[in-house]
């Protein structure tokens, strides 16, 4: 039955049904045991779905961060008014100290 449930919410819903069924009067020991076994399998499926969701969310966040970093890097060069390869002018426009061109000459 766990294979038929595709989302975490579906698994959770079935687990809630199992709790209701086990709590009902007149449930035999055999029925309760079968429901327990199903609940254990569903619990494992819920863990897998949760981990999968967490991994997908982390990958999406990394992709957004990478896109943002790429856009920020392009914007920094564009905002400085300097050509993309002119690090000294870009650093000066940002208010940072420009790297020395020839530090060994001192």
C-alpha positions as a printed NumPy array, in Angstrom:
array([[  0.   ,   0.   ,   0.   ],
       [  2.9  ,   2.407,   0.694],
       [  3.934,   2.288,  -2.962],
       [  0.521,   3.646,  -3.973],
       [  0.919,   6.724,  -1.784],
       [  3.074,   9.278,  -3.571],
       [  3.198,  12.276,  -1.273],
       [  4.052,  12.837,   2.34 ],
       [  0.532,  14.142,   2.961],
       [ -1.006,  10.949,   1.536],
       [  1.202,   8.795,   3.752],
       [  0.329,  10.893,   6.782],
       [ -3.37 ,  10.608,   5.962],
       [ -3.175,   6.834,   5.735],
       [ -1.288,   6.675,   9.04 ],
       [ -4.077,   8.688,  10.662],
       [ -6.617,   6.207,   9.242],
       [ -4.629,   3.331,  10.703],
       [ -4.66 ,   4.984,  14.132],
       [ -8.433,   5.292,  13.916],
       [ -8.813,   1.671,  12.782],
       [ -6.592,   0.303,  15.558],
       [ -8.393,   2.435,  18.127],
       [-11.828,   1.111,  17.109],
       [-13.55 ,  -1.47 ,  19.244],
       [-13.597,  -5.018,  18.003],
       [-10.228,  -4.978,  16.201],
       [ -8.679,  -8.419,  16.426],
       [ -5.067,  -8.941,  17.31 ],
       [ -4.365, -10.154,  13.759],
       [ -5.933,  -7.053,  12.238],
       [ -4.042,  -4.794,  14.627],
       [ -0.784,  -6.552,  13.792],
       [ -1.391,  -6.17 ,  10.036],
       [ -2.177,  -2.484,  10.525],
       [  0.95 ,  -2.071,  12.638],
       [  3.101,  -3.637,   9.919],
       [  1.554,  -1.325,   7.333],
       [  2.173,   1.649,   9.618],
       [  5.848,   0.725,   9.986],
       [  6.255,   0.555,   6.192],
       [  4.432,   3.854,   5.818],
       [  6.66 ,   5.425,   8.452],
       [  9.738,   4.391,   6.507],
       [  8.185,   5.729,   3.296],
       [  7.423,   9.014,   5.073],
       [ 11.071,   9.292,   6.144],
       [ 12.223,   8.666,   2.575],
       [  9.786,  11.244,   1.203],
       [ 10.876,  13.757,   3.829],
       [ 14.568,  13.261,   3.025],
       [ 13.848,  13.488,  -0.697],
       [ 11.955,  16.732,  -0.156],
       [ 14.764,  18.148,   1.959],
       [ 17.362,  17.256,  -0.687],
       [ 15.247,  18.812,  -3.439],
       [ 14.757,  21.977,  -1.385],
       [ 18.493,  22.207,  -0.685],
       [ 19.318,  21.746,  -4.371],
       [ 16.798,  24.427,  -5.341],
       [ 18.265,  26.803,  -2.744],
       [ 21.79 ,  26.172,  -4.036],
       [ 20.625,  26.847,  -7.586],
       [ 18.981,  30.124,  -6.515],
       [ 22.132,  31.125,  -4.623],
       [ 24.312,  30.325,  -7.625],
       [ 22.047,  32.344,  -9.904],
       [ 22.077,  35.226,  -7.441],
       [ 25.874,  35.11 ,  -7.111],
       [ 26.256,  35.146, -10.875],
       [ 23.882,  38.074, -11.198],
       [ 25.607,  39.925,  -8.335],
       [ 29.034,  39.444,  -9.902],
       [ 27.815,  40.786, -13.217],
       [ 26.051,  43.683, -11.515],
       [ 29.15 ,  44.653,  -9.516],
       [ 31.155,  45.193, -12.678],
       [ 28.283,  47.015, -14.31 ],
       [ 27.591,  49.211, -11.28 ],
       [ 31.186,  50.412, -10.987],
       [ 31.164,  51.972, -14.416],
       [ 34.444,  50.232, -15.159],
       [ 35.066,  47.56 , -17.77 ],
       [ 34.567,  44.053, -16.408],
       [ 38.325,  43.294, -16.43 ],
       [ 39.435,  46.53 , -14.719],
       [ 39.733,  45.331, -11.099],
       [ 41.544,  48.46 ,  -9.89 ],
       [ 38.813,  50.812, -11.136],
       [ 36.086,  48.507,  -9.782],
       [ 37.743,  48.376,  -6.347],
       [ 38.143,  52.158,  -6.362],
       [ 34.482,  52.641,  -7.261],
       [ 33.502,  50.309,  -4.412],
       [ 35.575,  52.367,  -1.937],
       [ 38.135,  49.622,  -1.435],
       [ 41.881,  49.976,  -1.63 ],
       [ 43.157,  49.203,  -5.094],
       [ 45.708,  46.402,  -5.315],
       [ 49.267,  47.615,  -5.855],
       [ 50.394,  47.103,  -9.419],
       [ 54.006,  46.307,  -8.54 ],
       [ 54.517,  45.568,  -4.871],
       [ 58.025,  44.164,  -5.47 ],
       [ 59.349,  47.51 ,  -6.744],
       [ 59.367,  49.071,  -3.269]])
